[in-house]
Amino acid sequence: MNTLRETWIVFHRAMRLTLRNPMWAFLMLSQPLLYLFLFGPLLKPITAQISQGATTNAYQVFIPGLIVQLGMFGAMFVGFGLIAEYRAGVIEADRVTPASRMALMAGRVLRDVVVLVVQTLVLLIAAIPLGLRAPWGGVLLSLVIVALLGATFASLSYSVALITKSEDALAPLLNGIAMPLLLLSGILLPMQIGPTWLQRLSDISPLKHVVNGVRALFRGDIDNSSSLWGLFWVVLLTVVGLAVGARTFRKESA
Amino acid sequence: MMIEARGLVRTFKTKRGPVQAVQGVDLDVADGEIVGFLGPNGAGKTTTMRMLATLITPTAGSATVAGCDLAKDPVGVRRRIGYVPQSGSTLPEAIAGDEVVDHARLYGVPKAKAAADGQRLLDELDLTGLWRRQCKTLSGGQRRRLDIVMGLIHDPRLIFLDEPTTGLDPQARANLWQHIRGLRDRGATIFLTTHYLDEADALCDRILVIDHGKIVASGTPDALKQQVSGDAVRLSLADAAHAPAVSKIVQELDGAVEVESDGDVVGFRIPRGGSVLPGLLRQIDAQGIELNGVEVHRPTLDDVFLTMTGRSLRDEDTPVETEEAVA
C-alpha cells in the first residue's frame, strides 16, 4: 500500500517535470510522424503482396510496426534523464528516504508509460485521415502491449543508466541494442517477405513476435496465434524488465 | 548515544583488485553534539558516512544510528536521519518548493504540512521568496541551503552533512556555518565531513581525523590544534640586510619555532600569531627596520595532518575513484 502511495509521489514529480518541458515528448513523436507521412504512402501499392493477402490497408500493416517502434525508442532513452538526476544528487536524496526502492523506479516508469500512451494516441489519430481502419478491441489491446513494452524498455534503460552512470557509455550501448532489434523486428516491412535465413534470425527476437501480434490485432484477429504469442512475449519481457530494474534500484551502488 | 559504530569496514572491488576504503572505524556521537569528520579526499569520510546513512552496506562491523540497528532496521534509520549529500539533492530544472514537498512526502509527511514546514525552513535559512524559483536559478550558497532544507524537512534528530560548504565563497560559507550552529541549538545532532580545518574548528564540538580509512586522532578542535605548533607568520622586509636582526627579535618571542629566513623573508611558527603581531611589529619598527608586508596563516589541515601522520596531506590526495567504484 505504501509502495503504491510512494510510486504515485515519484510519478507525480516526474510527470510535473515532463510537463514543464513538453517539447521533449513532442520531439520524440516527430520521428514516427515523419515515418507515417513520408514512408507510409510508399507501402500502399504493395500492401496486398507484403501482407500475403491478409489486408489491403497499408496502415494496418505499417501502424502496428510504428507504435511498437515508438514503444521501444520512446522508452529506451529515458536513462539519460536518470543520469541527469543522478548527477544532481536526486537519486541519492531519494534513496535516503524510507521510500521503497521499487517505488523510486516504478514511479518514473509509470511517467514514461503515460507519455508513451499519449504519443501513441496522437500517432493513431494522425493515421486515421490517411486511411487507417482497425477494430476498437484490437487497438485497445495494442495500446496495452505498447504500454508494457514501454515499461520494459524504460526499466532496462534506467537499469543500464544506473550501472554505467555515464551518458558516454549509455548512448553507444543503447544504439547498439536498438539497431539490430529494429532491423530484425519487421517493424518497417514484415519479415515474411524476406529470405528464409533472415526470417529464422528474426524469430529469435521477441519484438518480431510482438509486432506480428499487434498486426494481427489491427486486423481484428484477437484470438489468433500471432496475437497470443505477441501478448505472451510482451508480458514475459515486462516481467524480466521490471525485475532487472527493481534489482538495480535496490542495489547499493545505484 | 546518537551514533555508535564498531569496527566498520568497507571494501570496494575495483579493476585493480579490492580496495579497503574504510578499515575498522569505531565512533561514538552523543546526543546534541556537532562532530566533524576531517580528512583528505579518499580518506574514507564519505564512505563511512554513506554506511551510517544506509546508502551502502558495511563489509564488516555494526552500528546503531538514531536508536536503530543499521543492518536490521535500515528503514528505521532512514526515517530518523537527514542526509545532505555532497552532490546536492535537487534537479536544476525543478521548482524549489516542489522538490521540498515531494521529498517530504516520501517520508510520509502530508502535503499541506510539508508545504508549511518547507516555507518555514526556507525562511529560517534565508531563502524567503525562493519557493517558486527553478533550482538552477539559485546561487551556489542558496542551492546548498536548499539541500539542507531538503535534509531537514522531516525534522530528523540526526543530520549528516557531507562537505556542506565545498565550492562556496567565504561569505556563503560563514553564513552556512551560522545556520548549522542554529540546527544544533534546536536540539539536532550533526555529523559532518569536511576537509577544511577552519570549518571543523568553527563548527565542531569534536573532530575525528581519518586517514587511509582509519581514525588517526580525535578530540576537541583546541586539543587537536595544540598538536600543531601554531600559526605560520611571514615577514617581508624592505631590505634583505635586516633579516638577521629580525630573526633575532623573532627568536626571542615566547613560543616561536621553526624560525627561518630566506632572502628578504623571515618566517616562523607561533601560537596565536595574530595577537603576537602588534607587539612584534612595534619592536621591529623601534629598530628602524621597514617591512613590506606581513602574512599570518592559521594552521591548516595540512599542518594538523603533518603533525599527526608525519606526511603532507597533498601527497596523499588519492583519487576519489575508490569511493565511486562499483561494489
Contacts between the chains, C-beta under 8 A, distances in Angstrom:
chain1	res1	chain2	res2	distance
A	6	B	106	6.2
A	9	B	102	6.0
A	9	B	105	4.8
A	9	B	106	6.0
A	10	B	102	8.0
A	10	B	106	7.7
A	12	B	102	7.3
A	13	B	94	7.9
A	13	B	98	7.1
A	13	B	99	8.0
A	13	B	102	4.4
A	16	B	98	6.5
A	17	B	91	6.9
A	17	B	93	6.3
A	17	B	94	6.1
A	20	B	93	6.5
A	20	B	94	8.0
A	21	B	93	7.0
A	84	B	91	7.4
A	85	B	91	6.0
A	87	B	87	7.1
A	88	B	87	7.2
A	88	B	88	5.7
A	88	B	89	7.7
A	88	B	90	6.6
A	88	B	91	5.0
A	88	B	92	6.2
A	89	B	85	5.0
A	89	B	86	7.8
A	89	B	87	3.5
A	89	B	88	4.0
A	89	B	89	4.6
A	89	B	90	7.6
A	89	B	147	7.7
A	90	B	89	6.4
A	90	B	90	6.9
A	90	B	91	5.4
A	92	B	55	6.9
A	92	B	83	8.0
A	92	B	85	4.6
A	92	B	87	6.2
A	92	B	89	6.9
A	93	B	83	7.8
A	93	B	85	6.5
A	93	B	89	3.4
A	93	B	90	7.7
A	93	B	103	6.5
A	93	B	150	6.2
A	94	B	106	6.9
A	95	B	55	6.1
A	96	B	53	5.7
A	96	B	54	7.1
A	96	B	55	6.6
A	96	B	78	6.0
A	96	B	81	7.3
A	96	B	82	8.0
A	96	B	83	4.2
A	96	B	85	7.8
A	97	B	78	6.2
A	97	B	103	6.9
A	97	B	106	4.0
A	97	B	107	5.6
A	98	B	75	4.8
A	98	B	78	4.4
A	98	B	79	5.0
A	98	B	106	7.5
A	98	B	107	6.4
A	98	B	108	7.5
A	99	B	106	4.3
A	99	B	107	8.0
A	163	B	326	7.5
A	252	B	55	6.7
A	252	B	56	4.7
A	252	B	57	5.7
A	252	B	327	6.3
A	253	B	56	7.5
A	253	B	326	5.0
A	253	B	327	4.9
